[in-house]
C-alpha cells in the first residue's frame, strides 16, 4: 500500500481512544455479548430495511423477539449513508423506534455505518427483487464506488456519521459503534471485475477515509466504544506490524476502543486468531462467524467464545430476502433449491429453528448471562 503519511494518519485516528483500562472496565460491566447480524426477513439490504416505504416495525419486533427468547442480548445492524441524504429526520425517527423495540426485548444493537461488501452502486427507492438462489444478491455498499472514486466527496459523509452519533451518543440503548465493515473487501470472488469498471485499490482509497471517520466519530463524543473489525489475512506480531495490508489493519487495531474481528473458520483457526489478537490487551468481539460449510458452527465455536469471554455475533437471523442460507459460491452458480446444509441463518420465517440442537445450545450457553438491559458506556475521554 502506498498511502502517504500512513503513520501520521494512524496516530491522528487513534488520538483520544479509550485506554486499555477503560476498555476492560467497560467490558467487565457488560454481560457476555452474544447476538447476531440482523436484517428482517422482508428486507434484501440495508435500504429496504430502513426506508419509510419498507420499514416494518411489527415484523422487526416479532423477529427480534424470537432472537431474544433464545437468550441473545445484542444484534449488529447496518445503516447506510444514503438514508441520511434521503430523509435524515425520518431516518433518525425510525432508528429511534428500532432502538425502543430492541430495548424492550433486552437487546442492545451495535450499529454499523459503512460497508465495503457486495454491490458497489447503491440507489435509493424500490430495490430490485433478489436473484433466485443467490446469497445476499442485493446487499449494497456504503458509501458506493462513485463516492470512493471522488475523494472531494468524502466530507459529505461527515454529517451522516456525526449526526447519528450525536443523536444517540449518551443513549444506553446503543451497545457500540462499528465504523466500517470489511473496508478493503473487493468481492472479487463474487461478482468479479465487471462490478468495478475502473480498477480501484480499495484499501488505499478507504484508508484515509477510515482514518477521517475515526476522527469524526471521536469529535461527536460518544459514550459508547468505537471499533472497525479486522477481517482479512494475517494478523500481528508483538510490535503490531501487519504482514498483509499494513496501514489499514494497523489503523483498525490502533484506533479501535475494542478489537473486533471476523472469522468464518474451524475452531483451531478461530482459536489461533483469538490468541494473536489477545496481544493487544483489549476486549475481543467476533462480529461475524458461523458459516456451516466452512466448519464455523455454533457447536464448534460458541462454547469456546463463552469460555474466553469473546463477544459473538453470528451471521444471519431469520432466512428471508437476503438469502444467506445459500452459500457464497451461489454468486457463480445460483442454486435451484434450498441447500441441504444452510450456509448462514438461524431461524425459518415462521420462527422455528433450522436446527433445533443449535437453538438449544444457544439457550444453554446464554442461560446464566444477565440480560443486556440499558446501561451506560464509559466516558470517552
HELIX and SHEET records of a PDB file:
HELIX    1   1 UNK A    6  UNK A   14  1                                   9    
HELIX    2   2 UNK A   20  UNK A   28  1                                   9    
HELIX    3   3 UNK A   46  UNK A   50  1                                   5    
HELIX    4   4 UNK A   57  UNK A   69  1                                  13    
HELIX    5   5 UNK A   81  UNK A  104  1                                  24    
HELIX    6   6 UNK A  145  UNK A  148  1                                   4    
HELIX    7   7 UNK A  151  UNK A  157  5                                   7    
HELIX    8   8 UNK A  158  UNK A  168  1                                  11    
HELIX    9   9 UNK A  193  UNK A  195  5                                   3    
HELIX   10  10 UNK A  202  UNK A  219  1                                  18    
HELIX   11  11 UNK A  246  UNK A  255  1                                  10    
HELIX   12  12 UNK A  267  UNK A  277  1                                  11    
HELIX   13  13 UNK A  278  UNK A  280  5                                   3    
HELIX   14  14 UNK A  292  UNK A  294  5                                   3    
HELIX   15  15 UNK A  298  UNK A  308  1                                  11    
HELIX   16  16 UNK A  328  UNK A  331  5                                   4    
HELIX   17  17 UNK A  356  UNK A  366  1                                  11    
SHEET    1   A 8 UNK A 225  UNK A 227  0                                        
SHEET    2   A 8 UNK A 174  UNK A 181  1                                        
SHEET    3   A 8 UNK A 109  UNK A 115  1                                        
SHEET    4   A 8 UNK A  74  UNK A  78  1                                        
SHEET    5   A 8 UNK A  34  UNK A  37  1                                        
SHEET    6   A 8 UNK A 311  UNK A 315  1                                        
SHEET    7   A 8 UNK A 284  UNK A 289  1                                        
SHEET    8   A 8 UNK A 259  UNK A 262  1                                        
END                                                                             
